[in-house]
Amino acid sequence: MLRTVVGSSLYLTVVVIIGLALGALLRKTAAGLSVFAAVFFVIPVTVGVLPQNIRGFAPYLPSNAGGVLWGSPLGSANALSPWAGFACLCGYAVVLTAAAAWRLRRRDA
């Protein structure tokens, strides 16, 4: 129970950081929201209808990787452990934040 409560808070915090980084990276509200919605809502559903032999990357999608921390059912036999999934989600946040910071420093310098 405690992992679910703490995990959902950590998951939402990192998701907000990813959204902020996408907004800073793309510099347009519509583009940031579109990419965020595609990555977190459209791609995981689309991957679900792919054949089993090419679905190996599904646990590493941001929503699936972070979702295992708070108990989101992935339905995959090779799902990540909760903290490995959270580390994967944090990796996405770090990479996007670094890219956004680099772009802001380069463009607004």
Backbone as a ProteinNet text record, in pm:
[ID]
protein_1_A
[PRIMARY]
MLRTVVGSSLYLTVVVIIGLALGALLRKTAAGLSVFAAVFFVIPVTVGVLPQNIRGFAPYLPSNAGGVLWGSPLGSANALSPWAGFACLCGYAVVLTAAAAWRLRRRDA
[TERTIARY]
82	0	86.6	190.8	278.3	348.3	391.7	457.3	362.8	235.9	137.8	119.4	109.7	88.8	212	327.8	451.4	484.2	463	493.5	409.8	282.9	199.1	240.7	281.6	329.9	459.6	551.4	677	652.9	564.1	531.8	476.6	380.2	320.2	420.7	510.3	612.7	704.8	748.8	838.7	764.7	638.8	559.6	544.7	526.5	518	651.1	761.8	893.2	911.7	865.7	873.2	788.3	668.9	583.5	645.7	708.2	776.1	893.5	968.4	1082.2	1036.6	928.8	876.1	830.7	766.1	723.8	840.7	946.7	1064.9	1141.3	1141.2	1213.8	1145.1	1013.8	939.8	897.4	886	856.2	722.5	632.9	496.6	403.8	298.7	207.9	140.1	90.1	19.6	112.7	234.5	329.8	366.8	389.6	423.2	311.1	189.3	75.1	51.2	70.3	49.6	151	276.8	379.9	359.2	325.3	301	184.5	74.5	-41.8	-9.9	66.6	102.6	190	287.3	380.3	312.9	226.6	169.5	34.4	-38.3	-171.9	-191.7	-132.4	-157.9	-62.5	66.8	164.9	145.7	122.2	101	-19.8	-126.4	-243	-212.4	-141.1	-105.4	-11.7	81.6	174	98.7	-10.2	-88.4	-147.2	-166.3	-223.4	-117.7	9.7	117	134.4	190.5	218.2	315.7	306.6	384.2	534.7	580.9	724.7	792.7	718.7	781.2	737.2	679.2	630	729.7	855.3	954.4	989.4	967.3	1001.5	890	776.7	661.3	688	761.6	785.4	870.6	941.5	1031.1	967.6	843.1	772.6	754.7	755.7	749.6	629.2	512.2	393.8	395.9	445.3	452	563.7	678.6	791.6	760.8	700.6	666.4	542.9	455.5	330.4	349.2	457.5	478.9	512.7	554.9	587.7	463.4	353.3	232	131.3	169.8	85.6	-0.4	32.9	-42	-22.8	-130.8	-114.5	-57.5	53.9	116.8	77.7	57.1	14.9	125.1	249.1	360.9	444.3	492.7	571.7	710.7	760.5	893.9	887.7	794.1	780.4	897.2	925.6	1032.5	990.1	1088.6	1056.9	1016.6	950.3	901.8	1010.8	1121.6	1224.1	1305.1	1318	1382.8	1296.6	1165.6	1075.7	1080.7	1089.2	1099.2	1232.1	1339.2	1468.7	1463.5	1394.4	1377.5	1299.8	1192.8	1113.9	1197.7	1277.3	1365.5	1471.1	1515.3	1609.7	1550.1	1423.6	1355.6	1350.4	1319.4	1309.9	1445	1550.6	1684.5	1726.2	1705.1	1744.7	1664.8	1534.5	1452	1483.6	1509.3	1543.8	1678.6	1775.9	1906.3	1894.2	1815.2	1796.3	1725.6	1626.7	1556	1647.6	1729.8	1823.4	1926.5	1975.6	2071.4	2009	1886.3	1820.1	1790.9	1746.8	1721	1848.8	1957.3	2085.8	2135.4	2121.6	2171.9	2087.5	1957.6	1867.9	1848.1	1843.3	1814.2	1939.7	2055.8	2180.2	2208.3
-118.9	0	125.7	124.1	241.1	264.4	155	171.6	233.1	198.2	253	402.6	444	586.2	667.8	622.3	695.1	685.4	567.9	549.1	635.7	650	735.4	881.1	924.1	1061.8	1083.2	989.2	1000.2	996	906.8	894.9	1027.2	1083.9	1208.5	1323.6	1324.7	1429.1	1421.1	1302.1	1286.5	1311	1274.5	1300.7	1451.7	1525.6	1671.4	1728.9	1674.7	1720.8	1690.3	1574.6	1540.5	1636.9	1668.1	1763.7	1901.8	1945.1	2074.7	2074.6	1966.1	1957.2	1955.9	1886.1	1887.3	2027	2096.7	2233	2325.9	2312.5	2396.5	2356.4	2228.8	2180.7	2220.1	2204.6	2232.2	2378.1	2449	2592.6	2632.3	2539.3	2567.3	2481.4	2542.1	2470.4	2354.9	2378.4	2273.1	2157	2185.9	2080	2000.5	2069.1	2001.1	1910.9	1960.7	1879.5	1762	1783.5	1675.4	1563.5	1599.4	1497.4	1425.9	1500.9	1441	1342.4	1382.2	1293.7	1172	1191.3	1078.2	978.3	1027.2	938.1	866.2	934.5	875.1	807.7	843.7	789	712	755	692.7	576.5	596.5	493.2	366.3	374.7	249.6	169.1	235.2	163.9	104.3	177.4	129.5	8.4	12.1	-100.4	-225.8	-209.1	-323.8	-407	-349.9	-424.7	-479.7	-454.1	-507.8	-656.6	-729.7	-871.5	-889.2	-1002.7	-1028.1	-1023.5	-1065.9	-1075	-939.3	-832.6	-699.9	-605.4	-659.1	-577.6	-571.5	-604.6	-613.2	-481.3	-371	-241.5	-182.4	-246.3	-191.9	-163.1	-247.1	-213.6	-88.9	-47.2	67.4	199.1	197.1	321.2	398.6	530.5	606.4	573.6	560.9	534.9	395.6	297.4	160.7	144.4	207.6	195	259.4	375.6	440.5	382.9	326.8	272	151.2	75.3	-41.8	-0.2	122.9	169.1	179.8	222.6	237	126	24.9	-92.7	-95.2	-19.2	-20.8	-156	-223.2	-355.6	-344.2	-408.3	-405.9	-528.6	-639.8	-760.2	-826.7	-794.5	-851.7	-937.3	-1048.7	-1139.6	-1082.7	-996.4	-941.2	-795.3	-764.9	-628.1	-593.7	-467.9	-420.6	-428.9	-434.8	-426.3	-282	-256.7	-121	-14.4	-40.4	64.5	73.3	-35	-28.1	51.3	32.5	111.9	259.3	289.1	428.1	488.7	410.5	458.9	486.4	400.7	421.4	550.8	572	694.6	817.4	808.4	919.7	944	837.9	854.5	936.7	908.4	991	1137.6	1159.6	1296.7	1367.3	1297.5	1357.9	1393.4	1302.5	1327.3	1443.5	1445.1	1554.3	1687.9	1687.6	1811.7	1864.5	1775.9	1818.5	1874.4	1809.6	1859.9	1995.6	2010.6	2138.5	2248.1	2216.3	2315.9	2355.3	2255.9	2286.6	2376	2344.5	2424.5	2565.5	2579.7	2712.7	2794.9	2732.5	2805.5	2846.6	2758.8	2787.1	2891.5	2881.9	2970.3	3105.9	3106.6	3230.6	3297.1	3256.1	3308.3	3447
0	0	0	80.9	88.5	-45.3	-111.9	-241.8	-343.5	-336.7	-430	-408.2	-284	-253.1	-289.1	-244.2	-273	-421.8	-480	-621.7	-713.2	-681.6	-767.2	-756.2	-638.3	-622.9	-699.7	-689.7	-764.1	-914.9	-957.3	-1099.7	-1153.9	-1085.1	-1133.2	-1132.3	-1034.2	-1029.6	-1150.6	-1183.7	-1298.1	-1429.5	-1436.9	-1558	-1580	-1473.2	-1485.4	-1533.3	-1484.9	-1530.4	-1678.6	-1722	-1864.8	-1946.5	-1899.4	-1970	-1977.8	-1868.9	-1867.6	-1964.7	-1965.8	-2056.8	-2202.4	-2231.9	-2368.9	-2409.4	-2317.3	-2347.4	-2373.4	-2293.6	-2313.2	-2438.9	-2469.7	-2586.3	-2716.2	-2722.3	-2845.7	-2858.4	-2746.2	-2740.7	-2801	-2815.6	-2859.5	-2775.8	-2725	-2636.1	-2707.2	-2826.5	-2899.5	-2932.6	-2971.3	-3003.4	-2879	-2768.2	-2643.6	-2595.1	-2598.7	-2556.8	-2650.9	-2778.8	-2875.6	-2857.4	-2840.7	-2821.2	-2688.3	-2583.5	-2452.5	-2459.3	-2521.4	-2532.8	-2618.6	-2723.8	-2809.5	-2734.6	-2660.7	-2590.3	-2474.2	-2401.4	-2281.5	-2303.6	-2407.8	-2425.5	-2555.2	-2664.3	-2794.4	-2821.7	-2802.4	-2834.1	-2750.2	-2617.6	-2542.4	-2590.4	-2631.6	-2683.4	-2819.5	-2901.9	-3035.2	-3027.3	-2933.3	-2916.8	-2873.9	-2802.4	-2757.6	-2869.8	-2986.7	-3098.5	-3193.5	-3164.8	-3247.6	-3219.5	-3313.6	-3288.1	-3171.4	-3105.2	-2984.1	-3008.6	-3126.2	-3149.7	-3168.8	-3194.6	-3207.2	-3095.9	-2992.1	-2881.6	-2765.9	-2787.4	-2681	-2615.1	-2682.6	-2626.1	-2540.3	-2533.3	-2461	-2313.1	-2238.6	-2097.6	-2078.4	-2181.7	-2169.4	-2213.4	-2254.4	-2284.1	-2153	-2156.4	-2031.6	-1943.6	-2001.7	-1919.8	-1860.2	-1934.1	-1882.8	-1781.5	-1807.6	-1716.2	-1581.5	-1582.8	-1456.9	-1392.2	-1472.9	-1420.3	-1331.9	-1352.7	-1267.4	-1124.9	-1104.8	-970.2	-883.2	-939.5	-858.7	-883.1	-961.1	-975.4	-1098.9	-1200.2	-1324.6	-1391.6	-1430.9	-1492.3	-1632.3	-1654.1	-1786.1	-1865.9	-1798.1	-1866.1	-1945.8	-1915.7	-1988.2	-1893.7	-1944.8	-1862	-1833.3	-1919.2	-1898.8	-1853	-1769.1	-1719.2	-1627.5	-1618.6	-1532.1	-1386.6	-1297.7	-1155.6	-1125.5	-1013.2	-986.2	-987	-921.8	-915.8	-1044	-1117.9	-1248.7	-1346.8	-1339	-1422.6	-1389	-1259.4	-1218.2	-1263.8	-1259	-1306.9	-1457.1	-1530.9	-1674.9	-1702.1	-1626.3	-1641	-1606.3	-1500.1	-1462.9	-1570.4	-1637.3	-1747.8	-1860.9	-1894	-1994.2	-1949.8	-1823.2	-1772.2	-1777.5	-1741.9	-1743.7	-1885.7	-1978.3	-2117.7	-2175.9	-2153.9	-2208.2	-2141.9	-2011.7	-1942.7	-1989.7	-2009.5	-2060.5	-2201.7	-2286	-2422.6	-2421.5	-2334.6	-2325.8	-2272.9	-2172.8	-2118.9	-2223.5	-2298.2	-2403.3	-2509.5	-2547.7	-2651.2	-2602	-2477.7	-2424.3	-2411.5	-2368.8	-2357	-2495.4	-2590.9	-2725.1	-2796.6	-2781	-2854.9	-2787.5	-2655.3	-2584.2	-2527.7	-2573.7	-2518.5	-2563.1
[MASK]
+++++++++++++++++++++++++++++++++++++++++++++++++++++++++++++++++++++++++++++++++++++++++++++++++++++++++++++

